[in-house]
Amino acid sequence: MDRRLGWLSAIAVCCLATAQAAQAGVRPLVAVMGTCSALAQNTIYPSDAQAWFDPAKQSQVVFYAHLLFPLRPLPAESGGAAQAWHPPLLTGSAGVDSVDAFYAQADWRDPQGAPVALYGLSFTARSPADYLTVNGRVYIPHTFTMTIGTKDLRVQAGQLRLPTQEGTYSVRLSVDGRDLGLALFRMLKSGEAAPAAGAPQAASPTAAGRP
């Protein structure tokens, strides 16, 4: 009897480990990702969509990403090579859903590729009541946000330096060591006007395929 219980325990542990490993390789859908000047009050949604920042006018840059993790991933939505990653160790796994345990990280770089900020977190497992159904498939929604200062260091967000250099900055988002996407924003010279949004230009005859 004891021997059979031992085998059953071993099988259960093996199945749990397999499920966790399979889910850890899931690639989520990126519903929206970008930068803004602030989040709307008491929400996780951006108050604007901004890619040009003047340190004299904006005191911070906010990166946000809304992600949808498939509850039952298809073969094309899992696997693939992952870079080395080091999430916080889980202490006391009670209450942690093995199908909802993901680690996200954002790596900010300046125009020369030097690090500006590096921040990662383990998503808090969502209640099944929060799951979303889109086109007949069930997804686990998660949102990643972080903010750096243009005038003060946000050390709690892993900010290493101020974005004082003019030019294009990048924010690379990864989950469980796999790259998901890249957001770009530009820091202007103090007082420089951001390009105005104009009417779309008509295609030239060459661009339209005519000589």
C-alpha positions in Angstrom: 0.0 0.0 0.0 2.8 2.4 1.0 4.6 1.5 -2.2 1.5 2.3 -4.4 1.0 5.6 -2.6 4.7 6.4 -3.3 4.2 5.8 -7.0 1.0 7.9 -7.1 2.8 10.8 -5.3 5.7 10.6 -7.8 3.3 10.6 -10.8 1.4 13.6 -9.4 4.6 15.6 -8.8 5.8 14.7 -12.3 2.5 15.8 -13.9 2.5 19.0 -11.9 6.1 19.8 -13.0 5.2 19.0 -16.6 2.2 21.3 -16.5 4.2 24.1 -15.0 7.0 23.7 -17.5 4.6 23.7 -20.4 2.8 26.8 -19.2 6.1 28.6 -18.5 6.8 28.5 -22.3 3.5 30.1 -23.3 3.7 33.2 -25.5 0.9 35.6 -24.7 -0.9 37.8 -27.2 0.1 41.5 -26.9 -3.2 43.3 -26.9 -1.6 46.7 -26.7 1.8 48.0 -25.8 3.3 51.5 -25.8 4.3 54.6 -23.8 2.3 57.4 -22.3 2.8 60.3 -19.9 0.5 58.9 -17.2 -2.1 56.3 -16.4 -5.7 57.3 -16.0 -6.6 57.9 -12.4 -7.3 54.6 -10.4 -6.9 52.5 -13.6 -4.2 50.5 -15.4 -5.0 52.2 -18.7 -3.0 55.0 -20.4 -4.4 58.5 -20.2 -2.9 59.2 -23.6 -0.7 57.6 -26.3 2.6 59.5 -26.5 5.9 58.7 -28.1 7.6 62.2 -27.8 8.7 63.5 -24.4 10.1 66.9 -23.4 11.8 66.7 -20.0 10.8 70.3 -19.4 7.1 69.4 -19.7 6.8 65.7 -18.9 8.2 64.5 -15.5 7.9 60.8 -16.4 7.6 58.2 -19.1 5.2 55.3 -18.5 5.5 52.0 -20.3 2.4 49.7 -20.4 1.5 46.4 -22.0 -1.8 44.5 -21.8 -1.2 40.7 -22.3 -3.5 37.8 -22.9 -2.1 34.4 -21.9 -4.0 31.4 -23.6 -5.4 29.1 -20.9 -5.0 26.2 -23.3 -2.2 27.2 -25.7 -1.9 25.8 -29.2 1.5 24.3 -30.2 2.4 27.5 -32.1 1.9 29.5 -28.9 4.4 27.7 -26.7 8.0 26.6 -26.8 10.8 28.4 -28.5 14.2 29.4 -27.3 14.3 31.5 -24.1 17.1 33.7 -22.8 18.4 33.3 -19.3 16.1 34.8 -16.7 16.0 34.9 -13.0 12.6 35.4 -11.5 12.1 35.7 -7.7 11.9 32.4 -6.0 8.4 31.3 -5.1 8.2 30.7 -1.3 5.2 28.7 -0.3 3.5 27.7 -3.5 0.1 27.3 -1.8 -2.4 29.3 -3.8 -0.2 29.8 -6.8 -1.9 28.5 -9.9 0.5 26.4 -12.0 -1.2 27.7 -15.2 -0.9 31.3 -14.2 2.7 31.8 -13.0 4.6 34.2 -15.3 7.5 36.6 -14.9 7.7 39.7 -17.0 10.7 42.1 -17.4 11.2 45.4 -19.1 14.7 46.6 -20.3 15.0 50.3 -21.1 17.9 51.5 -23.3 19.1 54.9 -24.4 20.0 55.8 -28.0 23.5 54.4 -27.6 22.2 51.1 -26.1 23.2 51.9 -22.5 20.8 50.6 -19.8 18.4 53.2 -18.4 16.2 50.9 -16.2 15.6 47.2 -15.7 12.5 46.0 -13.8 10.8 42.6 -13.5 7.9 41.2 -11.6 5.9 37.9 -11.1 2.3 38.4 -12.1 -0.2 37.8 -9.3 -2.4 34.8 -10.3 -5.8 35.9 -11.5 -9.1 34.5 -10.4 -10.9 32.4 -13.1 -13.7 34.9 -12.8 -11.2 37.4 -14.5 -10.5 35.2 -17.5 -11.5 36.6 -20.9 -13.1 34.8 -23.8 -12.1 36.1 -27.2 -13.3 34.4 -30.4 -14.2 31.2 -28.5 -10.8 30.9 -26.7 -10.1 31.6 -23.0 -7.3 33.9 -22.0 -5.7 35.0 -18.7 -5.3 38.8 -18.8 -2.3 40.5 -17.2 -1.0 44.1 -17.3 2.6 45.2 -17.0 3.3 48.9 -16.2 6.4 50.7 -15.0 7.4 54.4 -14.9 10.8 56.2 -15.1 11.4 59.8 -14.2 12.8 62.5 -16.5 13.9 64.7 -13.5 14.2 62.2 -10.7 15.3 58.6 -10.5 12.6 56.0 -9.8 14.8 53.5 -8.0 11.8 51.3 -7.1 11.4 50.7 -10.9 15.1 49.8 -11.3 15.9 53.2 -12.9 19.7 53.6 -13.2 19.9 57.0 -15.0 17.9 59.9 -16.3 16.9 60.0 -20.0 18.8 63.2 -20.6 20.2 62.3 -24.0 18.2 63.4 -27.0 17.1 60.6 -29.3 15.2 57.4 -29.6 14.9 55.1 -26.6 13.7 51.5 -26.5 11.8 49.4 -24.0 12.1 45.6 -24.6 9.5 43.4 -22.9 10.0 39.8 -22.2 8.1 37.1 -20.4 9.8 34.1 -18.9 12.9 35.0 -20.9 11.2 35.3 -24.3 11.1 38.6 -26.1 7.5 39.8 -26.8 8.0 43.2 -28.3 9.7 46.6 -28.4 8.3 50.0 -27.6 10.1 53.1 -28.9 9.9 56.7 -27.7 11.9 59.9 -28.4 13.3 62.4 -25.9 13.3 65.9 -27.3 15.6 68.8 -26.5 14.2 70.9 -23.7 11.6 73.3 -25.3 11.7 71.6 -28.7 8.3 71.1 -30.2 7.1 67.6 -31.0 6.2 67.0 -34.7 2.6 68.0 -35.3 0.2 65.4 -36.6 -0.7 66.4 -40.1 -2.9 65.0 -42.8 -1.5 61.8 -44.5 0.4 62.6 -47.7 -0.8 61.3 -51.0 1.3 58.5 -52.5 3.6 59.6 -55.2 3.3 58.1 -58.7 6.5 56.1 -58.1 5.3 54.8 -54.8 2.0 53.8 -56.4 3.8 51.7 -58.9 3.6 54.1 -61.9 6.7 55.4 -63.7 
